[in-house]
Structures are given as structure tokens and as C-alpha cells.
Amino acid sequence: MAENQPANKSGSSVGGKILTVIGIVLCAVFGLLLLFNITIIVKGLIQPDVPPSVFGITPMVVKSGSMSSDVQHIVSAEDILDLTQEQINALKPGDTVKTASADYIETNIVDTVIKSDEGEVRHLLTTRPADDHIEVDDLILTKKVDAKTLKVGDIISFIDKQSTVTTHRIIAVTTDENGALAFHTKGDANNTDDKSVEGFIKPEKIVGLYQTRIPKLGAFIYFLQKPLGMVIFIGVPVLLFIAYDVIRRTKLAKKNKSKSEELEEELKRLRALNAEKEAETQKGQSDIKPEDINGDGPGAGSAE
């Protein structure tokens, strides 16, 4: 049993260190997320008309499917680029065709071919897959950039006329009525561009250039900004920390109790051993006769 104690102590020590590290990491992660969330909320309250940013990055939750790649589009035969009517008539599901929105060339995957009685293609039902598509409930990140560096095909977030943020693709770089730089935009999933509603987008209305998306995280972030979400977000780390501290203290108390019991047992053993030695000593002393001490007993020699 004694030989196993160092290994047990070592294992207990390693386990305690692992729990400590896990606790520190959890507290750090939840702390940073809480700080990030509070920063976003405070900035949003101070400047309600401007999307809050952190270190130049503006996170936003997507609530519209205007940049989704799952929407079907109706494509007229006359809108198809670089194909003759004969080639168009030979199209079948799975084929790829090109269309244009202003200066932006769109890639379409044919889902359904609709023909006239004469066998000519009138319309196509297509989807437009894109590597940079954006879906509902995604969390997107945009970065503030110089408007002069923006080009056709870039995705930008801008403040529209309803003072909400819209994220659409640039389909043309142009100028406004005053000759100043402006941008013509359109949602990939929309059949019409933004010009009829928003007009051209001016640089001062641009929030930032789209960088990336985190699928479906937006729904979670949106929930955390609600009162219930904040309560849970603050309460969960606190409860985890309390639970960790209770477990740590319980294990420490058990360990100390075990050590105390071991010390008490060792003390009892030493006392019993000492009592045995004292008893043996007393017994040995009682067996010695007085004449043995004085030298008068049998076998004692005499000097002449």
C-alpha cells in the first residue's frame, strides 16, 4: 500500500492541475465573449444608427436571404450570354450558363428547361451557387476599407434608406448625379437590383467589405443580446465557476481528511509500539535479583 501512495498523489496532483487549467480557460473564453458582447451592446446604445465595431471589424447577424445560393431564378433565353439559340435549345439540367447583372457576370446551374411548343427554350429555372454566399442566421464580419479599392464582385454592407444594414454585391462601379464615386448593388438571390429602391450607394453609407461568415452563429449571438440570453450568458459561467470551486474544495477536504486519518493511525501505531517497549523494559528490570546486582550470587568469585 505504501508503494502506491506516491503514484496516487502524483495522479491526484495532475488531475487537479488539469481541472485548474480547464477552469481558467473556460473563465477566459466566457469572459472575452461577455466583454465582446457588452462592447457591442454599449456601442449600439451610444450610436444606434451605426453598426458597432470592435478593432475595425463589424459583426452582424443576417436576417434576410437576399444573398442565399438556394433560391431559384427565372432566366430568359435572351439573357443568356455567349450561346447561340441552337446551343440554348440543347441545354439540359445540370448545364452551366452565364448571365449578367450590369458589369457582374453570374454563373447559373440549370435546374429546369422550359420550352415552347416549337421546341425553343423560353426560360430556365436556375440556381447560382457562390463560394461567398450568405445564409439566414449566419454571423458575418465586415471590415472598413477605402471605397476606392472596392470593385465589381465585392460584397459590401451599407446603410439603406430605412436606416438598416443591407449586405449585397457590387455589380457596377459608377458615379452619382454629382460625378462622385458610387456603387450599383444587387442581392444574389434577388431578381432586381437595388437602384430602383436605394439608388447608387455612396461611400459614406458603406459599413465595410464582407470578410467571412460563421454559419448559424448569428442566431446564437442574436439570442445573447436578448435579456434572457444575457442572464444565461452571465449565469452559466458563474455557475460553472461555482461548481468547479465546490468540486475543488470537496476534493481538497477529502484529501486533507485522508491525510489526517493516516497521521492519526500512524500516531496510534507509534504509541502502541512505545507502550510495548516500555512494558518490555519494566519486565526486564523486574527479572533482575538484588544479589545479581551486588555480586553475591552463585558463581561469584572471591579475591585472596
C-alpha positions as YAML, in Angstrom:
chain: A
units: angstrom
residues:
- id: 1
  name: MET
  ca: [0.00, 0.00, 0.00]
- id: 2
  name: ALA
  ca: [2.81, 2.41, 0.89]
- id: 3
  name: GLU
  ca: [4.43, 1.92, -2.52]
- id: 4
  name: ASN
  ca: [1.26, 3.08, -4.32]
- id: 5
  name: GLN
  ca: [0.89, 6.33, -2.40]
- id: 6
  name: PRO
  ca: [3.36, 8.42, -4.48]
- id: 7
  name: ALA
  ca: [1.64, 7.37, -7.72]
- id: 8
  name: ASN
  ca: [-1.78, 8.21, -6.28]
- id: 9
  name: LYS
  ca: [-0.54, 11.56, -5.07]
- id: 10
  name: SER
  ca: [1.02, 12.26, -8.45]
- id: 11
  name: GLY
  ca: [-2.19, 11.33, -10.28]
- id: 12
  name: SER
  ca: [-4.25, 13.48, -7.94]
- id: 13
  name: SER
  ca: [-1.87, 16.39, -8.48]
- id: 14
  name: VAL
  ca: [-2.04, 16.06, -12.28]
- id: 15
  name: GLY
  ca: [-5.86, 15.81, -12.16]
- id: 16
  name: GLY
  ca: [-6.05, 18.93, -10.02]
- id: 17
  name: LYS
  ca: [-3.82, 20.85, -12.42]
- id: 18
  name: ILE
  ca: [-5.95, 19.77, -15.39]
- id: 19
  name: LEU
  ca: [-9.13, 20.93, -13.65]
- id: 20
  name: THR
  ca: [-7.46, 24.23, -12.80]
- id: 21
  name: VAL
  ca: [-6.38, 24.78, -16.40]
- id: 22
  name: ILE
  ca: [-9.87, 23.90, -17.70]
- id: 23
  name: GLY
  ca: [-11.42, 26.32, -15.23]
- id: 24
  name: ILE
  ca: [-9.06, 29.12, -16.23]
- id: 25
  name: VAL
  ca: [-9.68, 28.52, -19.95]
- id: 26
  name: LEU
  ca: [-13.47, 28.47, -19.50]
- id: 27
  name: CYS
  ca: [-13.39, 31.66, -17.47]
- id: 28
  name: ALA
  ca: [-11.15, 33.34, -20.06]
- id: 29
  name: VAL
  ca: [-13.33, 32.29, -23.01]
- id: 30
  name: PHE
  ca: [-16.61, 33.26, -21.37]
- id: 31
  name: GLY
  ca: [-15.04, 36.46, -20.08]
- id: 32
  name: LEU
  ca: [-13.86, 37.51, -23.54]
- id: 33
  name: LEU
  ca: [-17.21, 36.66, -25.12]
- id: 34
  name: LEU
  ca: [-19.01, 38.58, -22.40]
- id: 35
  name: LEU
  ca: [-16.73, 41.59, -22.86]
- id: 36
  name: PHE
  ca: [-17.22, 41.41, -26.63]
- id: 37
  name: ASN
  ca: [-21.00, 41.21, -26.28]
- id: 38
  name: ILE
  ca: [-21.17, 44.06, -23.76]
- id: 39
  name: THR
  ca: [-18.96, 46.22, -26.01]
- id: 40
  name: ILE
  ca: [-21.29, 45.62, -28.96]
- id: 41
  name: ILE
  ca: [-24.38, 46.43, -26.89]
- id: 42
  name: VAL
  ca: [-22.90, 49.59, -25.35]
- id: 43
  name: LYS
  ca: [-21.70, 50.92, -28.71]
- id: 44
  name: GLY
  ca: [-25.08, 50.14, -30.21]
- id: 45
  name: LEU
  ca: [-26.79, 52.16, -27.48]
- id: 46
  name: ILE
  ca: [-24.40, 55.09, -27.86]
- id: 47
  name: GLN
  ca: [-24.66, 55.17, -31.68]
- id: 48
  name: PRO
  ca: [-27.90, 53.40, -32.61]
- id: 49
  name: ASP
  ca: [-27.66, 54.41, -36.29]
- id: 50
  name: VAL
  ca: [-24.17, 52.97, -36.79]
- id: 51
  name: PRO
  ca: [-23.39, 49.24, -36.55]
- id: 52
  name: PRO
  ca: [-20.92, 48.76, -33.66]
- id: 53
  name: SER
  ca: [-17.43, 47.52, -34.46]
- id: 54
  name: VAL
  ca: [-14.58, 46.00, -32.46]
- id: 55
  name: PHE
  ca: [-11.00, 46.59, -33.65]
- id: 56
  name: GLY
  ca: [-12.33, 47.74, -37.03]
- id: 57
  name: ILE
  ca: [-14.41, 44.59, -37.55]
- id: 58
  name: THR
  ca: [-18.19, 44.87, -37.60]
- id: 59
  name: PRO
  ca: [-20.09, 41.67, -36.76]
- id: 60
  name: MET
  ca: [-23.68, 41.43, -38.00]
- id: 61
  name: VAL
  ca: [-26.45, 38.87, -37.87]
- id: 62
  name: VAL
  ca: [-28.07, 38.03, -41.21]
- id: 63
  name: LYS
  ca: [-31.87, 38.11, -41.15]
- id: 64
  name: SER
  ca: [-32.55, 38.12, -44.91]
- id: 65
  name: GLY
  ca: [-31.93, 35.55, -47.63]
- id: 66
  name: SER
  ca: [-31.03, 38.06, -50.34]
- id: 67
  name: MET
  ca: [-27.51, 36.60, -50.67]
- id: 68
  name: SER
  ca: [-28.56, 32.95, -50.43]
- id: 69
  name: SER
  ca: [-27.46, 30.43, -53.06]
- id: 70
  name: ASP
  ca: [-30.53, 28.20, -52.59]
- id: 71
  name: VAL
  ca: [-33.00, 30.44, -54.41]
- id: 72
  name: GLN
  ca: [-34.23, 29.57, -57.90]
- id: 73
  name: HIS
  ca: [-34.08, 32.18, -60.65]
- id: 74
  name: ILE
  ca: [-36.05, 32.52, -63.88]
- id: 75
  name: VAL
  ca: [-33.65, 33.17, -66.75]
- id: 76
  name: SER
  ca: [-34.98, 34.22, -70.16]
- id: 77
  name: ALA
  ca: [-33.28, 32.87, -73.25]
- id: 78
  name: GLU
  ca: [-32.31, 36.38, -74.34]
- id: 79
  name: ASP
  ca: [-30.46, 36.92, -71.04]
- id: 80
  name: ILE
  ca: [-28.07, 34.03, -71.63]
- id: 81
  name: LEU
  ca: [-24.57, 35.09, -72.71]
- id: 82
  name: ASP
  ca: [-22.23, 33.62, -75.33]
- id: 83
  name: LEU
  ca: [-24.60, 30.92, -76.60]
- id: 84
  name: THR
  ca: [-26.48, 30.67, -79.88]
- id: 85
  name: GLN
  ca: [-30.18, 29.81, -79.97]
- id: 86
  name: GLU
  ca: [-29.28, 26.33, -81.17]
- id: 87
  name: GLN
  ca: [-26.97, 25.84, -78.18]
- id: 88
  name: ILE
  ca: [-29.61, 27.23, -75.85]
- id: 89
  name: ASN
  ca: [-32.19, 24.79, -77.22]
- id: 90
  name: ALA
  ca: [-29.81, 21.92, -76.43]
- id: 91
  name: LEU
  ca: [-29.47, 22.88, -72.75]
- id: 92
  name: LYS
  ca: [-30.41, 20.32, -70.14]
- id: 93
  name: PRO
  ca: [-30.49, 20.19, -66.32]
- id: 94
  name: GLY
  ca: [-27.01, 20.38, -64.83]
- id: 95
  name: ASP
  ca: [-25.59, 22.56, -67.61]
- id: 96
  name: THR
  ca: [-23.97, 25.90, -66.80]
- id: 97
  name: VAL
  ca: [-24.92, 29.23, -68.41]
- id: 98
  name: LYS
  ca: [-23.74, 32.80, -67.90]
- id: 99
  name: THR
  ca: [-25.93, 35.85, -67.31]
- id: 100
  name: ALA
  ca: [-25.08, 39.44, -66.42]
- id: 101
  name: SER
  ca: [-26.25, 41.93, -63.82]
- id: 102
  name: ALA
  ca: [-24.75, 45.20, -65.02]
- id: 103
  name: ASP
  ca: [-20.98, 44.50, -65.11]
- id: 104
  name: TYR
  ca: [-21.13, 41.39, -62.92]
- id: 105
  name: ILE
  ca: [-21.19, 38.01, -64.67]
- id: 106
  name: GLU
  ca: [-23.32, 35.39, -62.90]
- id: 107
  name: THR
  ca: [-22.87, 31.63, -63.15]
- id: 108
  name: ASN
  ca: [-26.15, 29.69, -63.34]
- id: 109
  name: ILE
  ca: [-26.72, 25.96, -62.93]
- id: 110
  name: VAL
  ca: [-29.73, 24.81, -64.97]
- id: 111
  name: ASP
  ca: [-32.41, 23.05, -62.90]
- id: 112
  name: THR
  ca: [-35.35, 23.06, -65.33]
- id: 113
  name: VAL
  ca: [-35.69, 23.86, -69.04]
- id: 114
  name: ILE
  ca: [-38.98, 25.40, -70.18]
- id: 115
  name: LYS
  ca: [-39.58, 25.17, -73.95]
- id: 116
  name: SER
  ca: [-42.23, 26.45, -76.33]
- id: 117
  name: ASP
  ca: [-44.38, 24.19, -78.49]
- id: 118
  name: GLU
  ca: [-41.83, 24.65, -81.26]
- id: 119
  name: GLY
  ca: [-39.08, 23.25, -79.04]
- id: 120
  name: GLU
  ca: [-37.29, 26.53, -78.41]
- id: 121
  name: VAL
  ca: [-36.10, 27.36, -74.91]
- id: 122
  name: ARG
  ca: [-38.10, 30.25, -73.45]
- id: 123
  name: HIS
  ca: [-37.00, 30.17, -69.83]
- id: 124
  name: LEU
  ca: [-34.67, 28.34, -67.48]
- id: 125
  name: LEU
  ca: [-35.03, 27.73, -63.79]
- id: 126
  name: THR
  ca: [-31.55, 28.04, -62.34]
- id: 127
  name: THR
  ca: [-29.59, 28.34, -59.12]
- id: 128
  name: ARG
  ca: [-26.50, 30.47, -58.68]
- id: 129
  name: PRO
  ca: [-24.00, 28.77, -56.36]
- id: 130
  name: ALA
  ca: [-21.32, 31.05, -54.98]
- id: 131
  name: ASP
  ca: [-18.43, 30.40, -52.62]
- id: 132
  name: ASP
  ca: [-19.21, 33.68, -50.85]
- id: 133
  name: HIS
  ca: [-22.94, 33.08, -50.43]
- id: 134
  name: ILE
  ca: [-24.55, 34.24, -47.17]
- id: 135
  name: GLU
  ca: [-27.46, 32.48, -45.47]
- id: 136
  name: VAL
  ca: [-30.08, 33.50, -42.91]
- id: 137
  name: ASP
  ca: [-28.85, 33.41, -39.28]
- id: 138
  name: ASP
  ca: [-25.18, 33.50, -40.31]
- id: 139
  name: LEU
  ca: [-22.82, 35.78, -38.43]
- id: 140
  name: ILE
  ca: [-20.88, 37.88, -40.94]
- id: 141
  name: LEU
  ca: [-17.80, 40.02, -40.39]
- id: 142
  name: THR
  ca: [-17.11, 43.15, -42.40]
- id: 143
  name: LYS
  ca: [-14.07, 45.40, -42.38]
- id: 144
  name: LYS
  ca: [-13.90, 49.12, -43.04]
- id: 145
  name: VAL
  ca: [-11.89, 49.80, -46.22]
- id: 146
  name: ASP
  ca: [-11.14, 52.64, -48.58]
- id: 147
  name: ALA
  ca: [-14.08, 52.85, -51.00]
- id: 148
  name: LYS
  ca: [-11.69, 53.48, -53.88]
- id: 149
  name: THR
  ca: [-10.36, 49.93, -53.54]
- id: 150
  name: LEU
  ca: [-13.79, 48.32, -54.00]
- id: 151
  name: LYS
  ca: [-14.53, 46.56, -57.29]
- id: 152
  name: VAL
  ca: [-17.22, 44.67, -59.15]
- id: 153
  name: GLY
  ca: [-17.96, 41.35, -57.44]
- id: 154
  name: ASP
  ca: [-17.13, 42.57, -53.92]
- id: 155
  name: ILE
  ca: [-19.80, 42.18, -51.26]
- id: 156
  name: ILE
  ca: [-20.40, 45.25, -49.11]
- id: 157
  name: SER
  ca: [-22.62, 46.14, -46.17]
- id: 158
  name: PHE
  ca: [-24.26, 49.56, -46.35]
- id: 159
  name: ILE
  ca: [-26.90, 51.57, -44.52]
- id: 160
  name: ASP
  ca: [-30.01, 51.74, -46.68]
- id: 161
  name: LYS
  ca: [-32.76, 54.36, -46.77]
- id: 162
  name: GLN
  ca: [-34.62, 52.59, -43.94]
- id: 163
  name: SER
  ca: [-31.51, 53.00, -41.74]
- id: 164
  name: THR
  ca: [-30.98, 49.25, -41.67]
- id: 165
  name: VAL
  ca: [-27.87, 47.46, -42.87]
- id: 166
  name: THR
  ca: [-28.04, 45.64, -46.20]
- id: 167
  name: THR
  ca: [-25.32, 43.30, -47.47]
- id: 168
  name: HIS
  ca: [-25.28, 42.97, -51.28]
- id: 169
  name: ARG
  ca: [-22.83, 42.51, -54.13]
- id: 170
  name: ILE
  ca: [-21.35, 45.32, -56.22]
- id: 171
  name: ILE
  ca: [-22.45, 44.80, -59.82]
- id: 172
  name: ALA
  ca: [-21.02, 48.07, -61.14]
- id: 173
  name: VAL
  ca: [-18.74, 50.86, -60.01]
- id: 174
  name: THR
  ca: [-20.19, 54.14, -61.25]
- id: 175
  name: THR
  ca: [-20.77, 57.78, -60.32]
- id: 176
  name: ASP
  ca: [-23.77, 59.59, -58.88]
- id: 177
  name: GLU
  ca: [-25.55, 62.65, -60.27]
- id: 178
  name: ASN
  ca: [-22.72, 64.84, -58.99]
- id: 179
  name: GLY
  ca: [-20.00, 62.76, -60.59]
- id: 180
  name: ALA
  ca: [-18.83, 61.33, -57.26]
- id: 181
  name: LEU
  ca: [-17.87, 57.68, -56.76]
- id: 182
  name: ALA
  ca: [-20.88, 55.40, -56.21]
- id: 183
  name: PHE
  ca: [-21.77, 51.72, -56.35]
- id: 184
  name: HIS
  ca: [-24.54, 49.77, -58.06]
- id: 185
  name: THR
  ca: [-25.54, 46.79, -55.91]
- id: 186
  name: LYS
  ca: [-27.77, 43.72, -56.02]
- id: 187
  name: GLY
  ca: [-28.55, 40.71, -53.84]
- id: 188
  name: ASP
  ca: [-27.53, 37.41, -55.45]
- id: 189
  name: ALA
  ca: [-30.94, 35.91, -54.67]
- id: 190
  name: ASN
  ca: [-32.90, 38.94, -55.91]
- id: 191
  name: ASN
  ca: [-34.30, 39.28, -59.41]
- id: 192
  name: THR
  ca: [-33.89, 43.07, -59.41]
- id: 193
  name: ASP
  ca: [-31.03, 45.31, -58.38]
- id: 194
  name: ASP
  ca: [-31.05, 47.99, -55.67]
- id: 195
  name: LYS
  ca: [-31.04, 51.02, -57.96]
- id: 196
  name: SER
  ca: [-34.81, 51.41, -58.15]
- id: 197
  name: VAL
  ca: [-35.13, 51.46, -54.34]
- id: 198
  name: GLU
  ca: [-31.80, 52.64, -52.97]
- id: 199
  name: GLY
  ca: [-30.26, 54.38, -55.94]
- id: 200
  name: PHE
  ca: [-26.49, 54.22, -56.14]
- id: 201
  name: ILE
  ca: [-24.66, 53.57, -52.87]
- id: 202
  name: LYS
  ca: [-22.37, 56.39, -51.75]
- id: 203
  name: PRO
  ca: [-19.06, 55.64, -49.94]
- id: 204
  name: GLU
  ca: [-20.19, 57.30, -46.70]
- id: 205
  name: LYS
  ca: [-23.04, 54.80, -46.44]
- id: 206
  name: ILE
  ca: [-20.75, 51.78, -46.63]
- id: 207
  name: VAL
  ca: [-20.20, 49.96, -43.34]
- id: 208
  name: GLY
  ca: [-17.49, 47.65, -44.64]
- id: 209
  name: LEU
  ca: [-16.29, 44.98, -47.04]
- id: 210
  name: TYR
  ca: [-17.55, 41.47, -46.37]
- id: 211
  name: GLN
  ca: [-14.78, 39.24, -44.99]
- id: 212
  name: THR
  ca: [-16.28, 35.93, -43.92]
- id: 213
  name: ARG
  ca: [-19.28, 34.24, -42.33]
- id: 214
  name: ILE
  ca: [-19.80, 31.80, -39.47]
- id: 215
  name: PRO
  ca: [-22.79, 29.62, -40.38]
- id: 216
  name: LYS
  ca: [-25.77, 29.82, -37.99]
- id: 217
  name: LEU
  ca: [-23.78, 31.50, -35.21]
- id: 218
  name: GLY
  ca: [-25.79, 34.67, -35.79]
- id: 219
  name: ALA
  ca: [-28.91, 33.13, -34.27]
- id: 220
  name: PHE
  ca: [-26.96, 32.36, -31.10]
- id: 221
  name: ILE
  ca: [-25.43, 35.86, -30.94]
- id: 222
  name: TYR
  ca: [-28.84, 37.42, -31.56]
- id: 223
  name: PHE
  ca: [-30.25, 35.41, -28.64]
- id: 224
  name: LEU
  ca: [-27.42, 36.53, -26.36]
- id: 225
  name: GLN
  ca: [-28.39, 40.17, -26.93]
- id: 226
  name: LYS
  ca: [-31.85, 39.48, -25.51]
- id: 227
  name: PRO
  ca: [-32.43, 39.79, -21.72]
- id: 228
  name: LEU
  ca: [-32.86, 36.03, -21.29]
- id: 229
  name: GLY
  ca: [-29.71, 35.39, -23.31]
- id: 230
  name: MET
  ca: [-27.72, 37.85, -21.21]
- id: 231
  name: VAL
  ca: [-28.94, 36.20, -18.00]
- id: 232
  name: ILE
  ca: [-27.95, 32.76, -19.27]
- id: 233
  name: PHE
  ca: [-24.68, 34.03, -20.71]
- id: 234
  name: ILE
  ca: [-23.68, 35.60, -17.40]
- id: 235
  name: GLY
  ca: [-25.25, 32.93, -15.21]
- id: 236
  name: VAL
  ca: [-23.70, 29.89, -16.93]
- id: 237
  name: PRO
  ca: [-20.05, 30.97, -16.41]
- id: 238
  name: VAL
  ca: [-20.78, 31.93, -12.80]
- id: 239
  name: LEU
  ca: [-22.48, 28.59, -12.10]
- id: 240
  name: LEU
  ca: [-19.65, 26.69, -13.81]
- id: 241
  name: PHE
  ca: [-17.08, 28.55, -11.73]
- id: 242
  name: ILE
  ca: [-19.03, 27.90, -8.52]
- id: 243
  name: ALA
  ca: [-19.41, 24.20, -9.40]
- id: 244
  name: TYR
  ca: [-15.70, 23.94, -10.17]
- id: 245
  name: ASP
  ca: [-14.81, 25.65, -6.89]
- id: 246
  name: VAL
  ca: [-17.14, 23.37, -4.89]
- id: 247
  name: ILE
  ca: [-15.66, 20.25, -6.53]
- id: 248
  name: ARG
  ca: [-12.13, 21.50, -5.93]
- id: 249
  name: ARG
  ca: [-12.82, 22.30, -2.27]
- id: 250
  name: THR
  ca: [-14.60, 18.97, -1.73]
- id: 251
  name: LYS
  ca: [-11.66, 17.03, -3.18]
- id: 252
  name: LEU
  ca: [-9.22, 19.08, -1.12]
- id: 253
  name: ALA
  ca: [-11.23, 18.47, 2.06]
- id: 254
  name: LYS
  ca: [-11.33, 14.71, 1.36]
- id: 255
  name: LYS
  ca: [-7.60, 14.70, 0.71]
- id: 256
  name: ASN
  ca: [-6.87, 16.58, 3.95]
- id: 257
  name: LYS
  ca: [-9.22, 14.29, 5.90]
- id: 258
  name: SER
  ca: [-7.46, 11.25, 4.47]
- id: 259
  name: LYS
  ca: [-4.08, 12.65, 5.46]
- id: 260
  name: SER
  ca: [-5.35, 13.40, 8.98]
- id: 261
  name: GLU
  ca: [-6.67, 9.86, 9.35]
- id: 262
  name: GLU
  ca: [-3.35, 8.45, 8.14]
- id: 263
  name: LEU
  ca: [-1.47, 10.61, 10.65]
- id: 264
  name: GLU
  ca: [-3.78, 9.53, 13.47]
- id: 265
  name: GLU
  ca: [-3.29, 5.86, 12.58]
- id: 266
  name: GLU
  ca: [0.48, 6.33, 12.46]
- id: 267
  name: LEU
  ca: [0.39, 8.11, 15.81]
- id: 268
  name: LYS
  ca: [-1.62, 5.26, 17.36]
- id: 269
  name: ARG
  ca: [0.84, 2.75, 15.97]
- id: 270
  name: LEU
  ca: [3.81, 4.65, 17.37]
- id: 271
  name: ARG
  ca: [2.10, 4.96, 20.76]
- id: 272
  name: ALA
  ca: [1.37, 1.23, 20.84]
- id: 273
  name: LEU
  ca: [4.94, 0.46, 19.86]
- id: 274
  name: ASN
  ca: [6.26, 2.77, 22.55]
- id: 275
  name: ALA
  ca: [3.96, 1.17, 25.13]
- id: 276
  name: GLU
  ca: [5.26, -2.29, 24.15]
- id: 277
  name: LYS
  ca: [8.85, -1.16, 24.54]
- id: 278
  name: GLU
  ca: [8.12, 0.35, 27.98]
- id: 279
  name: ALA
  ca: [6.40, -2.87, 29.06]
- id: 280
  name: GLU
  ca: [9.38, -4.97, 27.94]
- id: 281
  name: THR
  ca: [11.76, -2.66, 29.78]
- id: 282
  name: GLN
  ca: [9.78, -2.88, 33.00]
- id: 283
  name: LYS
  ca: [9.59, -6.67, 32.71]
- id: 284
  name: GLY
  ca: [13.35, -6.92, 32.21]
- id: 285
  name: GLN
  ca: [14.01, -4.79, 35.26]
- id: 286
  name: SER
  ca: [11.69, -6.91, 37.43]
- id: 287
  name: ASP
  ca: [13.60, -10.12, 36.48]
- id: 288
  name: ILE
  ca: [16.92, -8.84, 37.93]
- id: 289
  name: LYS
  ca: [17.63, -10.05, 41.60]
- id: 290
  name: PRO
  ca: [19.37, -7.89, 44.16]
- id: 291
  name: GLU
  ca: [22.22, -10.40, 44.69]
- id: 292
  name: ASP
  ca: [22.91, -10.25, 40.91]
- id: 293
  name: ILE
  ca: [23.38, -6.54, 41.26]
- id: 294
  name: ASN
  ca: [25.68, -6.88, 44.42]
- id: 295
  name: GLY
  ca: [27.74, -9.74, 43.02]
- id: 296
  name: ASP
  ca: [26.90, -12.21, 45.86]
- id: 297
  name: GLY
  ca: [25.05, -14.68, 43.87]
- id: 298
  name: PRO
  ca: [26.17, -18.18, 42.78]
- id: 299
  name: GLY
  ca: [29.37, -18.25, 40.82]
- id: 300
  name: ALA
  ca: [30.70, -15.11, 42.34]
- id: 301
  name: GLY
  ca: [34.46, -15.32, 42.77]
- id: 302
  name: SER
  ca: [36.49, -14.20, 45.83]
- id: 303
  name: ALA
  ca: [39.80, -12.46, 45.71]
- id: 304
  name: GLU
  ca: [42.61, -13.57, 48.10]
...
